[in-house]
């Protein structure tokens, strides 16, 4: 195992036990990062509202989860 396919480097290391197919993780990461970009660039987003800050964090958290799962699967598949 190399550094890039070490489950401990995933956003949520326990995710290695609950992986989906790589395509699903890639698609979700793409959609979530697009949503994050739209939210972050919205002039109407009130960042003083704790609910909005929590929503941004939740989207970023989910995007990181799926992106790191896709990366893990990619390197595990290509090194094995």
Legacy VTK file of the C-alpha trace (Angstrom):
# vtk DataFile Version 3.0
C-alpha trace
ASCII
DATASET POLYDATA
POINTS 80 float
0.000 0.000 0.000
1.346 3.440 -0.902
0.535 6.752 0.718
-2.150 7.555 -1.863
-4.226 4.445 -1.230
-3.985 4.495 2.560
-7.535 4.632 3.977
-6.232 6.697 6.912
-5.682 9.566 4.467
-9.352 9.643 3.485
-11.542 12.471 4.765
-13.380 9.833 6.834
-11.043 6.814 7.164
-13.978 4.534 8.040
-15.393 5.250 4.585
-13.067 2.540 3.223
-15.532 -0.002 4.645
-18.526 1.621 2.911
-17.387 2.504 -0.587
-19.600 2.938 -3.599
-18.410 2.613 -7.183
-15.840 5.218 -8.202
-18.204 6.808 -10.730
-20.724 7.537 -7.963
-18.105 9.195 -5.752
-16.744 11.248 -8.669
-20.206 12.422 -9.713
-21.238 13.337 -6.178
-17.988 15.207 -5.580
-18.504 17.122 -8.832
-22.090 18.063 -7.982
-21.253 18.988 -4.405
-18.279 21.137 -5.350
-20.431 22.913 -7.940
-23.039 23.593 -5.241
-20.304 24.823 -2.912
-18.963 27.147 -5.604
-22.447 28.550 -6.286
-23.086 29.061 -2.570
-19.709 30.675 -1.933
-20.097 33.086 -4.849
-23.685 34.054 -4.120
-24.048 37.712 -3.248
-27.218 36.822 -1.366
-25.564 34.363 1.025
-25.754 35.771 4.537
-22.634 34.457 6.233
-23.717 36.061 9.498
-26.442 33.412 9.727
-25.045 30.356 11.509
-27.348 28.067 9.509
-25.730 29.234 6.272
-22.223 28.712 7.632
-23.239 25.235 8.803
-24.696 24.498 5.360
-21.452 25.549 3.652
-19.460 23.335 6.003
-21.789 20.382 5.394
-21.471 20.690 1.618
-17.678 21.030 1.849
-17.533 18.049 4.219
-19.585 15.840 1.887
-17.551 16.943 -1.144
-14.293 16.098 0.639
-15.705 12.719 1.670
-16.644 11.731 -1.875
-13.515 13.212 -3.463
-11.219 11.351 -1.073
-13.188 8.122 -1.566
-12.845 8.457 -5.352
-9.118 9.144 -5.000
-8.701 6.127 -2.732
-10.554 3.881 -5.195
-8.614 5.239 -8.162
-5.204 4.566 -6.648
-6.215 1.256 -5.094
-7.467 0.050 -8.473
-4.418 1.289 -10.378
-1.867 -0.110 -7.953
-3.483 -3.470 -7.342
LINES 1 81
80 0 1 2 3 4 5 6 7 8 9 10 11 12 13 14 15 16 17 18 19 20 21 22 23 24 25 26 27 28 29 30 31 32 33 34 35 36 37 38 39 40 41 42 43 44 45 46 47 48 49 50 51 52 53 54 55 56 57 58 59 60 61 62 63 64 65 66 67 68 69 70 71 72 73 74 75 76 77 78 79
